Every structure is written in C-alpha cells, then in structure tokens.
Amino acid sequence: MLLLLGLKIRVTSIISYLKLKTMFTRTIINKGTVGLVFKNEEFTRFLEAGKHWLMWNEKVVVFKKNQPFYTSYDFEVLLLNEDLKAAVEIIEVADGEIVLRYENGNFKAVLQAGRYAFWKGFVDYKFVRVDLSKKEITEPISLRILQRTELNYFIQVFKIENYEKGMLFEDGKFVKMLDNGLHRYWKTAVPLEVKKADMRQLQLEVNGQEILTKDKAAVRANFVLQYRIADIEKAIVETNDYVKQLYVMTQLALREYMSSYTLDEVLDKKEELAVYIKKALAERATEFGLTIMGGGMKDLILPGEVREIMNRVLVAQKQAQANTITRREETASTRSLLNTAKLLEENEMLFRLKEMEYVEKIADKITGISVSGDGKVLDKLRDIFAVGK
C-alpha cells in the first residue's frame, strides 16, 4: 500500500515537472546583443546578455548592439520600459535639420528628419547636428567628409577661378565678395546665387558696322576694343549687362567719328580712331566699373565699285611715279654723257685713252682676223692699233 502511494506521488511529481517544463523555455542572449520579450504581441521586458527563462506564450526578439535600433513595434510604447530607455540613445532630427552620425570616429550616415535610437555601451557614437536654415558651414566637419557623396544633396559648391572674382547673392540680395577657390554652403530654403567676372584683360569686337562717311561713302568697319573690369560691384550689380552697354557705346563713338570725315580722311586717320574711341568711352566706362585699355580698327571694307576706283587711282599714281623716275634717270644719263663729251673734247689724251678702251673691248671679242687685199691693209691695221700715234 505504501509502495503504491509512493509510486503515485512520484508519477504526480513527474507529471508536474513535465507540465512545468512545457510552460517555461530557456533562452540565451549572447554578448553584444539584447532581447525584447513580447507576450501576445505586447512588450513585457528587456533582456541583457545572459540566460533567461520565457513563459510558454512569450517570444524574444534579439537585436545586435553594433547596429541602430530599428523595430516595427510602437517605439513610444517600448520606451515606457525604463531598462530599455536607459539602454538606448535617442536622436531627434527636426525638419530643417540633418545629423551626421559617426561610429568609432568614422563617418557612417546622414540622419534626416525623424527619430532614431542607438544602443549604448558597444559602439562609440558621435552625432553632429546641422541647422539647414543657415547657409554658412560652421559645424566641426572636415573637408574630406564634406566631399562625401552622402552630403552632395545638402551642400552647394561654387568655384571661383584664379582669374575671377565672385559675388554671393542670397534671395537676389548681394551678400559679400568671394575670392578665388571653392566655396561651400548648406542648401537652405533661401536660394543662393554666385555671379562671377573675369578680371583679366578682355576684348570686345564690334564687327560689320555699316557707316556713311561725310562724303556719303558707305564703308563697313570692324573695330576691336580692349578693357578690364575695375569694379565688379558696379559692373554686375549697378549695370544691366555691361558687355552690351560697352558694345553700344563703342558702336556710337565709331559712327560719330567716321561720319565726321570724308573717306580719304578716314583712311588717313585710322590710327587716330583708337585714341578718339578711348577718350570718348573712358568716363562712361568708369560708371560701369570698366577701364578702357585700348583698341584699333581691325578692318575697313570698302564697297566693290569704290574699291575698284581706288585701285585704278593707285595704279595710275604708281604709273606716274614710275614715269617720273624713268625720266629722271634718262635726264641724269644724258647729263652724264654731256659731261663726258666735254671732257673728251678738252683733253686729247683722255680722248685717245677712251678710244683705246673701246678698241680693247672690241679686240677682246675678236677670235680671228681674215686679211684680203694688198699690203696696204696691214698698214691700216697698224695705224689703228698704233699706241703712239
């Protein structure tokens, strides 16, 4: 009887143990991880690394502490648990802000508007908050990070070359001057614009100007003007398209000068045109922030019929000059012959020397002599070449 009672108690204990075992399960949370326990889809408790027992209707969701805390569960409800709230760092990013996230000193990501949670104690996190309502980059962010592609959407870059100067405008209003180099600003809701100007010597070509001279000759002029920008603020802010303004002023000055002279005078005074243009534009150009360096007539094209007439005039002038030179040479040659004849007439010895000179020249060209006739021929030759006679 006692034996049966003992067996019954033992069986009961075994059954109770088996029931209890089915009610609890053992779980292990490894180092570097944490667990969230849910019962009937409702969060109940937070588990650190170690061994834990779960009820038969509980389940655990494991999270790695080296990764940001993302979950589909209601975040506000989870944070009601004090243990979980103490284990995470909450980062709130408002509209008009971004936050740069660093892990162990290395840049990892850009956080935009929203709420983020990161586990404490495993990764060394650092967060740099950026206010996108201001344009200047004043945050402690290295140039290497600013050049990362993740920040391209939030940064605008303006490049000013070595030979340029720039002007920064914010919402259409001039803010400040920019020197050469790269200039980075946050992309704010207010638009930024940079207007640049080339500070080197520039050249303006005023081509194809049909102009009537004082004597109604139609000519086409091509003029070139050199200038510099002396005051970028006047040139860009106070002047509407300074290049166009300078072009029109040069065009008017060119027409005023050429219409005051006849065609011949214009052709003779082309060199004076540049001086006139420079003087005429100097004061007005200063009002536009420009300095006139110089200029000159590049081409002066005449109508076909005028060009043909001038070519004929030029040919006639050159022909007349050639005739004058020819007559001058002939006169000089005749005068020389006359002087020589007078000398020969006055000096018999000089005449004989000149005669012998010509005889010598004739003798040089004789390769042979054929003699026919009586002995008197030899006497005549002897008389011709006799030096002493």
Order of alpha helices (4+ residues) and beta strands (2+ residues): alpha-beta-beta-beta-beta-beta-alpha-alpha-beta-beta-beta-beta-beta-alpha-beta-beta-beta-beta-beta-beta-beta-alpha-alpha-alpha-alpha-beta-alpha-alpha-alpha
